[in-house]
């Protein structure tokens, strides 16, 4: 028997008071950022261990000291990663017939000309006018991904590159041009989630709430 696969989305829509309330989840940072954090924590823990007396290591033995060091570094890495992801809480914006609400601000729709998906390295990735049509103008995250091995001449540079890649993969934005100013509508998204949410926004803009 064939198994039906349910589609998953990173947003939910509630219609109330003649408006669409869209709540989206920011993408969480994963192994890439964790590896970079672990490397930094490791360097800091090694620097701290150099301040400890030799008798402390003699009492534990080399194996014992390594085990404790690894547990502490791994625990701190997991804790830091969880705290960072917790900060990336769900956000809500509102699309009504006359306004778009972001936070406690309202933007008149008649003054909104363009919607964009942007990326911190690749610039504008996709754009749409207020009629809902879109044009792909970028090449996606693959165009900006750089292998950590290419900068692995030092562990610090390699860890930095790994962290940057992890952050960039979850740093797509959806913005709109309000007058002559770009306004962030949804941030902290992966490429796929940004595209799906962008298409849903253009769909909602083309109909009355």
Rosetta silent file (secondary structure, phi, psi, omega in degrees, C-alpha in Angstrom):
SEQUENCE: XXXXXXXXXXXXXXXXXXXXXXXXXXXXXXXXXXXXXXXXXXXXXXXXXXXXXXXXXXXXXXXXXXXXXXXXXXXXXXXXXXXXXXXXXXXXXXXXXXXXXXXXXXXXXXXXXXXXXXXXXXXXXXXXXXXXXXXXXXXXXXXXXXXXXXXXXXXXXXXXXXXXXXXXXXXXXXXXXXXXXXXXXXXXXXXXXXXXXXXXXXXXXXXXX
SCORE:     score description
SCORE:     0.000 S_00000001
   1 L     0.000  134.117  179.014    0.000    0.000    0.000 S_00000001
   2 L   -71.354  141.825 -179.535    1.302    3.412   -0.906 S_00000001
   3 L   -97.795  127.713  178.068    2.015    5.745    1.976 S_00000001
   4 L   -78.713  129.596 -179.540    0.619    9.268    1.822 S_00000001
   5 L  -103.645  122.406  178.625    3.252   11.870    2.702 S_00000001
   6 L   -82.521  133.773  177.599    2.035   15.023    4.390 S_00000001
   7 L   -72.157  144.590  179.484    3.699   18.247    3.303 S_00000001
   8 L  -114.904  141.329  179.784    5.422   20.231    6.027 S_00000001
   9 L  -130.790  155.397  179.985    5.589   24.004    6.282 S_00000001
  10 L   -98.165   17.179  179.602    7.379   26.334    8.666 S_00000001
  11 E  -142.948  161.056  173.898    4.385   28.667    8.976 S_00000001
  12 E  -136.613  149.955 -174.238    0.720   28.658    9.916 S_00000001
  13 E  -121.695  132.000  175.572   -2.001   31.090    8.880 S_00000001
  14 E  -123.387  129.347  179.549   -4.920   32.349   10.939 S_00000001
  15 E  -100.683  123.400 -178.970   -7.611   34.523    9.402 S_00000001
  16 E  -157.442  144.358  177.379   -9.199   37.053   11.747 S_00000001
  17 L    52.862   46.128  176.881  -10.565   40.592   11.586 S_00000001
  18 L    58.440   35.131  179.569  -10.383   40.683    7.791 S_00000001
  19 E  -150.517  158.485  175.383   -6.662   39.919    7.828 S_00000001
  20 E  -100.609  125.313  176.338   -4.236   37.017    7.573 S_00000001
  21 E  -103.829  109.980 -176.008   -2.007   36.457   10.605 S_00000001
  22 E  -104.757  117.327  175.754    1.040   34.484    9.479 S_00000001
  23 E  -106.525  124.464 -177.882    3.231   32.950   12.182 S_00000001
  24 E  -122.087  155.458  177.778    6.505   31.486   10.957 S_00000001
  25 L  -105.024  132.657  174.763    9.334   29.572   12.603 S_00000001
  26 L   -74.024  147.078  178.879   12.922   30.560   12.063 S_00000001
  27 L   -70.706  139.524 -178.203   15.228   27.762   10.977 S_00000001
  28 L   -84.737  149.374  174.514   17.363   26.347   13.757 S_00000001
  29 L   -80.821  140.975 -174.995   21.133   26.174   13.599 S_00000001
  30 L  -120.448 -134.920 -170.169   22.462   22.630   13.560 S_00000001
  31 H   -62.273  -36.289 -177.154   25.663   20.622   13.316 S_00000001
  32 H   -60.093  -50.579  178.664   27.624   23.178   11.307 S_00000001
  33 H   -67.171  -36.620  178.719   27.365   25.902   13.906 S_00000001
  34 H   -60.193  -40.980  178.754   27.762   23.304   16.655 S_00000001
  35 H   -62.662  -42.810  178.800   31.111   22.165   15.211 S_00000001
  36 H   -64.548  -43.169  179.018   32.375   25.729   15.124 S_00000001
  37 H   -63.389  -41.629 -179.577   31.220   26.408   18.679 S_00000001
  38 H   -60.714  -40.272  179.168   32.814   23.154   19.857 S_00000001
  39 H   -63.095  -44.610 -179.673   36.138   24.195   18.339 S_00000001
  40 H   -65.522  -44.933  178.506   36.017   27.587   20.071 S_00000001
  41 H   -60.840  -37.915  178.963   34.961   26.050   23.383 S_00000001
  42 H   -61.622  -46.231  178.883   37.803   23.547   23.027 S_00000001
  43 H   -61.149  -42.106 -179.805   40.379   26.307   22.583 S_00000001
  44 H   -66.409  -40.181 -179.589   39.011   28.180   25.588 S_00000001
  45 H   -67.948  -35.938  176.998   38.965   25.055   27.745 S_00000001
  46 H   -67.237  -38.280  177.336   42.547   24.225   26.761 S_00000001
  47 H   -64.731  -39.776  178.930   43.599   27.763   27.618 S_00000001
  48 H   -67.271  -38.453 -177.984   41.859   27.442   30.981 S_00000001
  49 H   -65.052  -26.817  179.646   43.439   24.056   31.640 S_00000001
  50 L   -67.518  -17.960  179.385   46.885   25.571   31.249 S_00000001
  51 L   -85.589  -14.284 -178.573   46.163   27.615   34.367 S_00000001
  52 L   -78.970  155.795 -178.319   45.499   24.523   36.461 S_00000001
  53 L   -73.460  154.468  179.746   48.222   22.941   38.523 S_00000001
  54 H   -65.106  -29.742 -179.913   50.110   19.887   37.280 S_00000001
  55 H   -63.779  -29.478  178.569   49.004   17.987   40.381 S_00000001
  56 H   -63.874  -44.086 -179.888   45.394   18.286   39.183 S_00000001
  57 H   -72.548  -35.568  177.899   46.216   16.425   35.962 S_00000001
  58 H   -62.922  -35.979 -179.889   48.400   13.922   37.758 S_00000001
  59 H   -68.699  -37.336 -178.487   45.487   13.069   40.034 S_00000001
  60 H   -83.685  -31.474 -171.683   43.127   12.513   37.120 S_00000001
  61 H    83.611  160.600 -177.542   45.560   10.930   34.710 S_00000001
  62 H   -62.139  -46.708 -178.421   45.726   11.779   31.021 S_00000001
  63 H   -62.981  -43.504  179.300   42.686    9.699   30.086 S_00000001
  64 H   -63.231  -41.768  179.240   40.597   11.093   32.916 S_00000001
  65 H   -64.711  -40.822  178.801   41.545   14.665   32.065 S_00000001
  66 H   -64.819  -40.683  179.977   40.673   14.102   28.386 S_00000001
  67 H   -63.921  -45.958  179.247   37.299   12.581   29.267 S_00000001
  68 H   -64.057  -42.890  178.794   36.396   15.469   31.588 S_00000001
  69 H   -59.317  -44.807 -178.455   37.607   18.012   29.022 S_00000001
  70 H   -65.010  -43.143 -179.230   35.491   16.386   26.276 S_00000001
  71 H   -63.512  -43.944 -179.928   32.357   16.210   28.461 S_00000001
  72 H   -64.646  -46.376 -178.707   32.692   19.849   29.532 S_00000001
  73 H   -63.758  -43.026  179.984   33.359   21.097   25.972 S_00000001
  74 H   -66.781  -41.896  179.376   30.489   19.072   24.514 S_00000001
  75 H   -63.046  -42.884  177.822   28.092   20.135   27.264 S_00000001
  76 H   -65.235  -37.926  178.711   28.918   23.810   26.817 S_00000001
  77 H   -62.358  -47.339  179.584   28.527   23.483   23.044 S_00000001
  78 H   -62.303  -42.043 -179.717   25.065   21.931   23.360 S_00000001
  79 H   -63.527  -46.577 -179.649   24.017   24.558   25.916 S_00000001
  80 H   -62.960  -42.724 -179.577   25.204   27.491   23.772 S_00000001
  81 H   -63.702  -41.193  178.104   23.534   26.068   20.648 S_00000001
  82 H   -64.912  -39.999  179.132   20.231   25.587   22.495 S_00000001
  83 H   -65.161  -40.793  178.826   20.343   29.130   23.857 S_00000001
  84 H   -63.487  -45.772 -179.053   21.007   30.551   20.388 S_00000001
  85 H   -67.856  -31.108  179.018   18.132   28.572   18.856 S_00000001
  86 H   -66.865  -32.799  178.380   15.795   29.550   21.701 S_00000001
  87 H   -65.200  -29.437 -178.281   16.376   33.208   20.876 S_00000001
  88 L   -81.574   65.988 -175.647   15.144   32.516   17.346 S_00000001
  89 L   -75.695  163.357  176.975   11.523   32.466   18.470 S_00000001
  90 L   -61.951  146.697  179.072    8.468   32.306   16.196 S_00000001
  91 E  -126.586  155.547 -179.847    7.362   35.614   14.695 S_00000001
  92 E  -129.201  136.525  170.018    4.028   36.854   13.339 S_00000001
  93 E  -129.306  163.876 -171.806    3.185   39.396   10.663 S_00000001
  94 E  -125.889  133.450  173.793   -0.216   40.469    9.341 S_00000001
  95 E  -115.777  116.171  175.233   -1.493   40.950    5.803 S_00000001
  96 E  -116.666 -179.737 -176.420   -4.734   42.893    5.461 S_00000001
  97 L   -66.934  -29.966 -175.047   -6.392   44.447    2.454 S_00000001
  98 L  -113.512  -18.778 -174.353   -4.844   47.859    3.152 S_00000001
  99 E  -137.699  161.767  164.695   -1.831   47.230    5.361 S_00000001
 100 E  -121.149  125.130 -178.390    0.987   44.872    6.226 S_00000001
 101 E  -103.650  125.947  177.058    1.759   44.725    9.919 S_00000001
 102 E  -127.658  115.360 -174.159    5.250   43.872   11.159 S_00000001
 103 L    65.596 -126.981  178.517    5.736   44.050   14.905 S_00000001
 104 L  -104.571   20.641 -178.536    3.900   47.141   16.087 S_00000001
 105 E  -116.544  144.716  176.542    4.181   48.954   12.747 S_00000001
 106 E  -114.921  137.190  179.843    1.732   49.148    9.848 S_00000001
 107 E  -120.368  124.290 -178.185    2.788   49.683    6.238 S_00000001
 108 E   -67.344  127.706 -174.191    0.271   50.885    3.666 S_00000001
 109 H   -64.666  -30.089 -177.948    0.033   48.386    0.834 S_00000001
 110 H   -67.573  -17.407  178.625   -0.348   51.017   -1.866 S_00000001
 111 H   -98.879    4.309  177.263    3.180   52.218   -1.050 S_00000001
 112 E   -96.611  122.485 -174.953    4.697   48.730   -1.287 S_00000001
 113 E  -104.184  -39.966 -173.112    6.200   48.101   -4.715 S_00000001
 114 E  -137.531  150.027  170.039    8.359   44.981   -4.507 S_00000001
 115 E  -117.893  144.280 -175.777    8.871   41.891   -2.382 S_00000001
 116 E  -133.857  149.072  157.223   12.253   40.196   -2.186 S_00000001
 117 E  -103.499  125.889  179.819   13.995   37.106   -0.949 S_00000001
 118 E  -123.953  158.330  179.638   17.491   38.219   -0.020 S_00000001
 119 E  -133.472  141.883 -174.285   20.595   36.442    1.217 S_00000001
 120 L   -60.334  -26.173  178.785   23.501   38.017    3.155 S_00000001
 121 L  -105.659  -33.532 -172.580   26.059   36.893    0.564 S_00000001
 122 L   -95.213   -1.126  179.516   24.051   36.408   -2.591 S_00000001
 123 E    69.599 -143.153 -179.003   22.003   39.603   -2.435 S_00000001
 124 E   -70.719  126.518 -176.388   18.548   39.528   -4.026 S_00000001
 125 E  -103.665  -39.119  178.250   17.545   35.930   -4.678 S_00000001
 126 E  -150.848  147.454 -179.734   13.953   36.313   -5.846 S_00000001
 127 E  -139.859  153.004  177.529   11.693   39.312   -6.367 S_00000001
 128 E  -146.138  142.714  171.934    8.015   39.956   -7.004 S_00000001
 129 E   -84.168  177.456 -174.321    5.935   43.032   -7.675 S_00000001
 130 L   -70.444   -7.114  176.583    2.679   43.563   -5.814 S_00000001
 131 L   -81.797  -13.287  173.965    0.751   41.784   -8.554 S_00000001
 132 L   106.983  -12.664  178.266    2.286   38.497   -7.423 S_00000001
 133 L   -73.383  150.963 -179.566    4.556   37.518  -10.321 S_00000001
 134 E  -130.150  158.559  177.138    8.105   36.533   -9.451 S_00000001
 135 E  -132.561  130.047  175.087   11.477   36.398  -11.114 S_00000001
 136 E   -82.822  121.465 -176.900   14.377   34.262   -9.975 S_00000001
 137 L  -119.316   -1.247  179.769   17.436   36.508  -10.014 S_00000001
 138 L  -122.540 -176.711 -179.314   19.955   34.557   -7.928 S_00000001
 139 L  -116.337    8.685  174.258   21.505   31.112   -7.925 S_00000001
 140 L    83.141 -179.432 -174.867   20.702   30.054   -4.396 S_00000001
 141 H   -64.351  -27.386 -179.869   22.802   29.004   -1.470 S_00000001
 142 H   -62.032  -25.272 -178.200   24.877   26.666   -3.614 S_00000001
 143 H   -74.524  -17.612 -175.707   26.399   29.675   -5.327 S_00000001
 144 L  -117.004   -3.200 -179.854   27.867   30.975   -2.076 S_00000001
 145 L   -71.803  130.649  179.633   28.782   27.779   -0.215 S_00000001
 146 L  -122.939  129.465 -178.114   32.513   27.514    0.252 S_00000001
 147 L   -64.203  135.900  179.757   34.152   24.310    1.479 S_00000001
 148 H   -63.335  -28.096 -178.417   35.770   24.616    4.863 S_00000001
 149 H   -63.022  -27.757 -177.637   38.695   22.568    3.577 S_00000001
 150 H   -68.791  -19.331  179.682   39.685   25.396    1.259 S_00000001
 151 H  -119.492   23.370 -174.511   40.478   27.574    4.251 S_00000001
 152 L   -84.047   23.927  177.190   41.722   24.858    6.540 S_00000001
 153 L   -64.366  -21.832  173.038   45.247   26.259    6.697 S_00000001
 154 L  -142.916  148.446 -178.709   44.421   26.891   10.336 S_00000001
 155 H   -60.567  -35.274 -178.463   41.806   25.346   12.600 S_00000001
 156 H   -65.019  -43.264 -179.889   40.418   28.757   13.517 S_00000001
 157 H   -66.852  -39.668  179.379   39.781   29.754    9.907 S_00000001
 158 H   -64.128  -44.935  179.227   38.186   26.383    9.141 S_00000001
 159 H   -62.955  -39.910  178.856   35.902   26.608   12.183 S_00000001
 160 H   -62.280  -41.218 -179.649   34.967   30.163   11.243 S_00000001
 161 H   -67.378  -40.397  178.046   34.049   29.089    7.715 S_00000001
 162 H   -60.898  -44.094  179.773   31.944   26.176    8.981 S_00000001
 163 H   -64.353  -41.838 -179.684   30.073   28.536   11.310 S_00000001
 164 H   -62.645  -42.099  179.029   29.555   31.087    8.549 S_00000001
 165 H   -62.211  -43.673 -179.405   28.107   28.467    6.220 S_00000001
 166 H   -62.840  -42.171  179.684   25.721   27.231    8.924 S_00000001
 167 H   -67.079  -43.548 -178.034   24.568   30.769    9.691 S_00000001
 168 H   -64.572  -34.394  179.935   24.167   31.701    6.026 S_00000001
 169 H   -64.337  -22.977 -179.917   22.041   28.630    5.304 S_00000001
 170 L  -116.144   33.205 -175.671   19.486   29.914    7.819 S_00000001
 171 L  -125.925   21.293  172.838   19.766   33.612    6.980 S_00000001
 172 E   -70.440  145.694  179.408   17.448   34.113    4.017 S_00000001
 173 E  -125.094  151.530  166.356   15.078   37.057    4.430 S_00000001
 174 E  -111.306  123.616 -177.755   11.789   38.122    2.905 S_00000001
 175 E  -130.389  164.298  172.160   11.659   41.896    2.583 S_00000001
 176 E  -134.264  153.745  179.756    9.544   44.489    0.835 S_00000001
 177 E   -92.599  114.310 -178.984   10.323   47.890   -0.618 S_00000001
 178 E  -112.442  105.165 -169.239    8.305   50.565    1.178 S_00000001
 179 L    66.621 -118.131  177.500    8.889   53.844   -0.569 S_00000001
 180 L  -112.848   21.383 -176.283   12.675   53.783   -0.938 S_00000001
 181 E  -124.421  134.551  174.186   13.359   51.619    2.114 S_00000001
 182 E   -82.199  133.621 -179.453   13.579   47.848    2.457 S_00000001
 183 E  -118.896  124.316  177.469   11.594   46.454    5.390 S_00000001
 184 E   -67.695  130.124  177.895   12.255   42.933    6.764 S_00000001
 185 E  -104.714  -44.395  177.159    9.070   40.849    6.804 S_00000001
 186 E  -143.177  134.892 -175.597   10.445   37.403    7.720 S_00000001
 187 E  -130.757  168.550  175.519   14.024   36.564    8.682 S_00000001
 188 E    69.896   39.441 -174.971   16.166   33.609    9.687 S_00000001
 189 E  -110.848  153.030  169.734   14.906   31.239    6.991 S_00000001
 190 L   -79.292  169.315 -178.920   16.454   28.441    4.979 S_00000001
 191 H   -58.629  -49.614 -177.025   16.334   28.649    1.187 S_00000001
 192 H   -64.796  -45.047 -179.281   13.391   26.230    0.826 S_00000001
 193 H   -66.113  -34.063  177.293   11.341   27.742    3.640 S_00000001
 194 H   -65.023  -42.745 -179.391   11.935   31.235    2.288 S_00000001
 195 H   -64.156  -46.088 -177.525   10.687   30.222   -1.168 S_00000001
 196 H   -65.122  -44.211  179.461    7.553   28.490    0.144 S_00000001
 197 H   -66.896  -39.261  177.957    6.654   31.356    2.479 S_00000001
 198 H   -59.203  -46.153  179.840    7.395   33.915   -0.245 S_00000001
 199 H   -64.645  -36.979  177.653    5.039   32.180   -2.648 S_00000001
 200 H   -66.978  -38.065  178.488    2.308   32.016    0.006 S_00000001
 201 H   -63.519  -46.970 -179.974    2.709   35.740    0.701 S_00000001
 202 H   -64.471  -32.355  176.643    2.359   36.638   -2.977 S_00000001
 203 H   -66.000  -44.755  179.940   -0.663   34.375   -3.167 S_00000001
 204 H   -67.112  -34.502  179.973   -2.345   36.107   -0.216 S_00000001
 205 H   -67.766  -23.298 -177.499   -1.514   39.541   -1.592 S_00000001
 206 L   -86.782   -1.082  179.363   -3.377   38.711   -4.789 S_00000001
 207 L  -131.976  163.445  179.575   -6.638   38.043   -2.949 S_00000001
 208 L   -83.883  142.454  178.580   -8.812   39.819   -0.444 S_00000001
 209 L   -70.127    0.000    0.000   -8.615   38.740    3.172 S_00000001
